[in-house]
Amino acid sequence: MTIAQKFWVERVLGRGGMGVVVAATHLQLGQRVALKFLHTNGPRDAEAIERFLREARSAVSLRSEHVGRVLDVGQTDDGAPYIVMEYLDGADLGSRLARAGALPVATAVDYVLQACLAVGEAHAAGIVHRDLKPSNLFLTRRPEGTPLIKVLDFGIAKARGRMDARLTDSAAIMGSPGYMSPEQLKSSRDVDARTDVWALGVCLYELTTRVKPFDADTFAEMAAKVAMDPPPRLPAGLPRGFVAAILRCLEKEPAARFADVGALARAIAPFGSPGADTVAAGVTRLVAAAPAVAKTDPVAAVMAATTLSRAASSRATAPAVKMRRRFWLGVSAGAGIAVLGAAIVAVALSGGAS
């Protein structure tokens, strides 16, 4: 079918809680793109549409090569909104895990460090992703063949100072339960960058073991495990310092975790491939420099974060080529405990094949 008289839709790439992603070609330009549509079952929901379009606004403000690019937004003839995104060849890390099993520690670290460059730029600009997971980390390749991680799906991202209260009060719990921090399971509105640190810790755990540290059949059970239980012991063969870094990410109290993704990056870099320390240093500069700018000039903050992110990524690419790619009870008492069956989780589109 043809969309907006300019996109020829070829096939469905993926489906999720919020919508569907399809592969399409721009009829005039011949450009391959991915179109993301909001689910349209039932009456249109203005709040859901606003969340959907917020993804485009969040992503377009970030210029890192490690963020999935948003090219445009539009509406179909019947008014359904869509986002035009870059088409990526490759696979998300969730699919990679299911197909090939756990990753070597160095590879998992390299991938998460690249994600930290994107997440660090977002944090510097006052944006908390809130839905980091392997299926939102997409592995593609740069033109010269080196691995490139793209962070996808900013659909439930929280932007400092720009959050409409309607978008948080109406759906206090949003995210993917297996990757949500204890404070996010209570309320997605009241989180900061350390909830993304938690999620990255879950990603590292899962990427190197193929299982999530916390899993359950119901939301209530998941919330209780996250709030009360320690993570299961990691395999004995993993490096002790690497295990310690994951466990610090998974501290119940945000203050006990790494303060930011820069600190996380420095802790795991020794277990990555050659050049990992350069990427970690870039993440650190990104996180340390931009917040001071953000207090007075949010636009300048994004630009400063962009410059640092690009520089760190560029410095990390050269050695990678040279080495030939070596490389809860926390659920709110009123809603979650009194009426457990009424707990609502809005699980965002995985975006796994966008």
N, C-alpha and C positions, 0 to 999 in steps of 0.2 A: 504494500500500500504506500501511498505518497502522503507525507505530512507537510502541512503548511505550503504546499505546492513547491517544495524545494528539497525535501529529504525522502529518498526512497528507502523504506524499511526492509531489511533483508531477513533478519532472524532475531529471536530472543536470546540475549546473552545471560540474563539472570533475573531472578525474582526475589523479593524480600518483603518485609513487613510494610514498608511505605510505598513501594512501587515496583516498576519493572524497567529493566535496561535492555535496549535493543541496539543492534548494529545497523547503521544506515550510511547512505552515501549522499553527499550534497550533489544535486543534479547538475548545477551549473559549474561547480568547481571540481567535481570528481573527488572531493575529499572524503575519506572514510572517517566517520564520527560515531560516538555512542550517544544515544538519546535516552534520557531517564524520565519516565512518566510517573506521576502520582497515581496510586490506585484510585479508581473512580467508582467503586461500588457504593451505592447509596448517595444521599445528597452531598453536595460539595461542602466541605468544612473549611471555613476561612482560616482557622488556626492551623489546620494541617497544611494548607497551601502556603501559609506564611512560613512555617517550619521548612517546607520543601524549598521555597525560594531562598531562605536563609542559607541553605547549603551553598547556593551559587554565590551569594554575597561574601560568605566566609572564604570560600576557596579562591575567588577571584582577587581577594585582597592579599593573597600570599603568592609570592613569585618563585619560590624554591622549585628546582627541578624535581624535588621529591614530593610535590603536591600534585594530585591529578588536576590537570588544567580544565577550567570551565571556559568555553568559547562564546556562549550566547544563552539566552533564555527565550522562550516563546510560548504561544498557545496554539492549540489545534483549532479547527473551525468551530468545534463545539465548546471551546473555552477551557479545555484541559491544559494545564501548564506542563511544560517540559523544559529540561536543561540539556544543552548541547555540550558534550564533553569530548576531550580527545579520546580517540580510539587507541587502545593499548594492546599490543601483541604480548602474550605471556599468560601468566596465571597468578592468582592470589595465593598467598602462603597457606591458607586453609586448604585449598585444593591440592597444593603441593604436598602437604602433610598427609592427606588422605591417600594420595597416590604413591608416594615414595617413602613415607615414614619420617622419623625424627631427623633433624639436621645435625651435622657436626657443630660443636660449640662455636668454633671460629666463624662458620657461615652464619649461624643464628645471630652472633654478635655483630657481624658486618651488616646484616640486614637491619637489625634494630637500631644500630648507630645511624644508618641512613634515615630511618624513620624519625630519629631524634632531631635531625636537622630540620625536618618539616614541622615536627611538633614544637621544637624550640622557637622557630619563627612564629608559629601560631600563638604560643604563650607570650612571646615578646609583644605581640600585637593585641593581647588581652583576650585571646580565643582559646577555650578549652575544648578539645575534641569530644570527649565523653563516650566514644564508641570505638576505641582502638582494639583491634583483634586481628588475628592472622588473615581473616577473609577481607579485611580492609587495608592490608598491606600487599600491594600488587608488585610482582616481580616481572620486570620487562628488561630490555637491553638498550644501552646507549648505541649510537651509530657504530662505534668502534668495537662493540661487543661486550663491554663490561656490564656487570649486573647493576640494575637501577631499581630501587624500591620507591614506589609511589604510594603516598597515604591518601586513601579515598574516603568518601562519604562523610562530609561535614554537616550532614542533615540535622543532627541534634547538637551541634556545637553551641557552646555558650560564649557570647561575645560580651566582654566587660563594657558596661555603660550603655549597651544598645539592646538589652533584653526586655522584651515586652512582657509584663507580668502575666498577661493572659496565657502566654505560651509556657509558663511554668506552673501556675496555679491549677490549670486544667489537667495537667498530666505530670504529677510531681515525680514520678519514677519513669525514667527513660534510659534506654541503653540495652545492652545485651547482657543478661544476668550473669553468665559465667565469667565476665570480664569486669564487672562493676565493683567498685570499692565499697566498703561498709557505709561510708557517708553518702555515696551515690544511691545505694539501695534504700536509704532513708528518704532522700530528696535529691533529685538531680539538680535542683536550683542552687543548693547550698554546697557547691563543690568548687575547688580551685585546681590549679595545675597538678597538684599531687594525686588527683584521681586518675590522671593520665599516666603518672609514674606507676601507680598500682597496675593499671592495665598493661603497661609495657612489661612489668614483671611477670604477669600472667602469660603474656606472649612468649617471653624467654623460656619460662617453665614448659609451656606446651610445645614450642618449637624444638626443644631438646629432649623431650620425653614422649611426645605425641599424645599426652593427656593433659587436661586442665587440672590445676590444683584443687579446685572446688567444682563439684558437679552434683546435680540432684534432679529428681523428676518434677518437683514443684518449685514455684518461686519462694514459698514460705520456707521450705527445707533448704533451698540454696541460701537464702538470707541468713538463716540460723547458722549454717556452716561457715559462711564468710565472717559473721560476727564473732563466733565462738571457737571454731576449730583452727588449730595450726595447719599449715599446708602439709600434705603428705611428704615424707622424706624423699629427697631426690636421689637418683642412682648414685652409688658409691664412686663410680668412675668419673663423675664430673669434677672439675677443678674446685677446690674448697673456696677460693675467693669468688668464683663465679656463682656458686651456690649461695654464699653469704650476700652477694648483691641482689639476687632474686628474692631471698628471704627479707631483706630490708625493704624492697619494693612492696612486699606483702605484709608489712606491719599494719595492725588494725588502726592505730592512731596515725593520722596524717603527719603529725610532727615528728614521728619516729622514722618516717621514710626519707629517702633522698629529698632534699629541699627543692630540687628542680631536675630537669632532664640533663642538664650539664653535669651535675654530680653523678647521676646514673651513668652517663656516657664515660666519664673518667674511670668509674669503678669497673666497667666491663671491657674497656678498651684493651687491657693487657691480654685478654683471651681471644681477641680478634686476629685478623690477618695483618701483615705488615701494612702500615699506613693507618691503622685503626686509631692510634693515638692522635694523629693529625685531625681526623674527623671529630674525635672527642674534644679536642682543643677548640675546634670551630663551633661546636655546640655550646661549649662553655662561654666563648666570647659572645655568641649570639644571645644567650640568656642573660648574661651579665650586663651587656651594653645597652640593649634596647629599652628595658623598662624605664630608665631615667628619662629617655626621650618621650616615652609614651605618656608621661604625666602631663606634658605640655603640648605635645603635637603627635596625635595618633597616626597621622599619615606619615610623618617622618619616622615614626617607630617602625612601621611596616617597611619603609624603604631601607632603613638601617638594618633591619633584620634580614631583608632580602640580600643586601650587599654581603653581609657576613655569611649567610647561608650559601650563596653562590661561591664565595671565595673558599669556604671550607670544603664544599663538594668538589670544586675544581682541583684543589690541592690533593684530595684523596684519590682522584681518578688516575693521576700519573703513576703513583707507585703501584696501583692495582694493575695497570696495563703492563708495567715493567715486570711485575712478578707473575704475569700471565694468569691473573685472577685467582691467586692463592688467597690463596688467601687464608551483720545485722541486730533475734532480738533487736537489731538496728532498724528493722522496718518500722515505720511510725506506728505508735501504740494505738492511735485512734483508728487508722485505716487498715494497717497490715495485720494486727493481732485480733481486733474485734471482729473484723470481717475478712478473714484471710482469702476467702474465695473471691473477694471483690478487688483484690490487688491487681493493678493493671500495669503491665509492662509494655511500653511501645518499643518494639524491637526494630531498629533501623535497618534499612536495606543494606544488605552486605556489600553490595556493589562489587562483588567478587570478580565479575568478568567485564566491568566497564572499560 
